[in-house]
Amino acid sequence: MRKILTALLIGLASAAGAQDAPPPEFELVGGSVKSNQAIAVPALPSADSTGRQIAEVIASDLRATGLFTPLGPNGVPTYSVEEAGNPAYGTWRSAGASALVSGYVETRPDGRITVACYLHDVTAGRELTHQGFAVGAGEWRRAAHKCADMVYSRLSGQQPYLDTRIVYVAETGPKNARVKRIALMDSDGSNHRYLTPGRSTVVTPRFSPRGDKLVYTAYIGRRPRVLLYDVASGSERLLIPGNVITFAPRFSPDGRDVVFSMANGGNTDIYVVSANGGEPRRLTSAPGADTSPSYSPDGRQIIFESDRGGTQQLYVMDAGGSGQKRISFGGGRYASPAWSPRGDMIAFTKIGGAFRIGVMSPSGGGERILTDAWQDEGPSWAPNGQFVMFHRTAQGSGATRLYAVPVGGGQARLLPTPLGGSDPSWSPLQN
């Protein structure tokens, strides 16, 4: 019975074979698993309700990918610990499942729990991969997200993204008197908490590459100022001391620098400064407003928006400021660019009557619009580059909500938040 334990890789490491090609029973469409593949996710055997709760989170995560139709945990058979690694495949075929997620929960002598997670190809009657997680008893959600990531990665061939966090601006009150607070939550909306009290307006929070720090803009004395925030301690400090106007910050891919906009002498330009402080270095100097900078994942280039040509357009430059060139020529205005973590696309807000989310190549080609609502803006990439999160403003009420849309096409999915939300940022994958 306990031989299953010795077969598992205990810890938060990558699942064995997680990036192998999907099994032949799972049809690929455009490089991803065909939608609506049925996966059985029964309750994991456990001494209490934890196993069912874990299965509920796994099923919810898999449903959110848009690729799978989870069956369970309600309404499907249960099984024993011994059957976790050796299931009765005929039972699950009869249930209509193409795949099965099984496992169990066991309490360890130190009070932590082991969560075992298996993925089976029901049609072929074979195990595809397995993984084990040793976590604190109160951290079972992390294990569930990791298990869902294992399943998603093995069947889609894509990198994981479910065990992540989201930072955003929580909004309450009428649209002409909004109270805005920075909030942090898991990617499924759980473990929600507020990081700022709402005494000043805050916008554009962005994660560091390790996910342990944030940069954001707060209006202090009616002037936008960039602050750096430590997520663990809650401490914060001004990026640039003094009373200068600074905004639109992002970390460099190595986390050492912060690129941002600063208004000085009647012009708004892009600057970069060490995250530890120091003298900022100016990167742009063209007349007009240069803002919303975002690094390429290799740190060699920066995408930004500028009205130097008369309207908001997208420009690319080398990280040192040289080689500035316009890349957007699709008509209308372009704003809030964000470079994909894969390096292959730029997400942006397209303004032309409505506000919509789109993507294009770093050279400006292959422009595609992903959404079609009245006002969608502020794109942020999932760490695997397969989804773009953004905020949508309702016409009339001005209510804002967070959504995510698959880059390959499909319906945008509403993300659960207790209040209205804007300016989202997706964290890197957690360790």
C-alpha positions, 0 to 999 in steps of 0.5 A: 500500500505504501509502495506508491509513496516510494514511486513519487517524487516528493517536493515541488519539482517538475512532473516527470515527462511533463513536456512530452508530446500528448498521447495519441488519444488526445487530438491536437488542434493548433498545437493544443489539446482539442477542447472538451476532452473529458477528464475524471477528477474524483475525490482523493482518498483522505482521512477528512474532506481535504481530498474532495476539496483538492479534487474540486480545485483541480477540476476548477483549474482544468475547466479554466484552461478551456481545454478540458471538461472535468467530470467530478468530484461529485457524481463519479465513483470513488476509489481506494488508495491502492487504486490511485496508481492502478485504477480500474480503467473499465470503470472510468471508460464507462463513466465517459472519461478519456483521462483520469486524475487520481491520487491520495492525501496522507498525513506525515509524522511532522504534521504536513501532508503528502498529496499524491497525483497521478494522470492516466490515459483511460482509453489506452489503459496506462499511466502518463505521469505522476508527482507528489507534493509535501506541503503544510496542512493549510497549503493543500490548495498549492498542491491542487494547483500543482497537480492541475499544472502537471495535468495541463502541461502533460496533455497540452505540451505547454508550460504550466501557469495555474500555480500563480498569483494575480495582483490588481487594483480593487475598485469600489464606489461610484465611477467619479469617486472610486476607492482603489486598493492593490489586492493580491490573490491566487489565480483562481481567486482564493487567498485574497487580501488587500495590500494598500488601505485605499487612502490614495489612488493606485494604478499599474501594479507589476510583479518582479520576476521572482514574484516577491516584489511589486512596483506600482504608481500611487498618487501622493499629493495628486502627483503620480509616484512609483513605489516598490513594495515587498510582498512578504514584509509589506514595506515600501519605498519611493523609487525616485526620491523627491517630488518628481512625477513618475509612473508606468513602472516595470521590472527588468527580466533579471529584476535588477532594474525598473523601467518607468516614465518620468515627466520633466521639463514639459516632456515625458520620457522613459528612464531606467534605474536600479531597483536598489536606488540610484541615478535614473538614466534617460532612454528617450528624448523625442518631443511628446509622451513616451510611456508604458515600457515593457522589456523583452524576456531576454532584456535586450529590447523595450516596447513602449507607446509614444505620441511623438508622431501625433497619435499613440503608437507602439515603438521598439528600442534597444534596452539602452535607448538606441534604434527606436522605431515604430511597429504599429501601422494597423490604423487607430491608436495603440497603448499599454504594450506588454511583451510575451514571456515567450518573446514571440508576441506583443499584447496591446490595447487597440483604440478605435471607437472601442478598446480591444485587446490584440497581439502582434509580432515584435516586428509589428506583423500578424496583428490579431484582435482577441476581444470584442467588447466596449472597453478592454484594456491593460493586457498582462501575460500568463507566465506560459504565454498562452493567455492574456489577462485584462480588465473590462469596463462596462458601458454606462456603470463604469464597473470594471472586472478582470478577464483572461482570453486564450491567445490562440482564440476563444471566449474571454473568461471572467476571473473571480474577484470580490470587488471590481478590478483593473490593472491586473498583473500575472505573477511568475510560476511559484516555486 
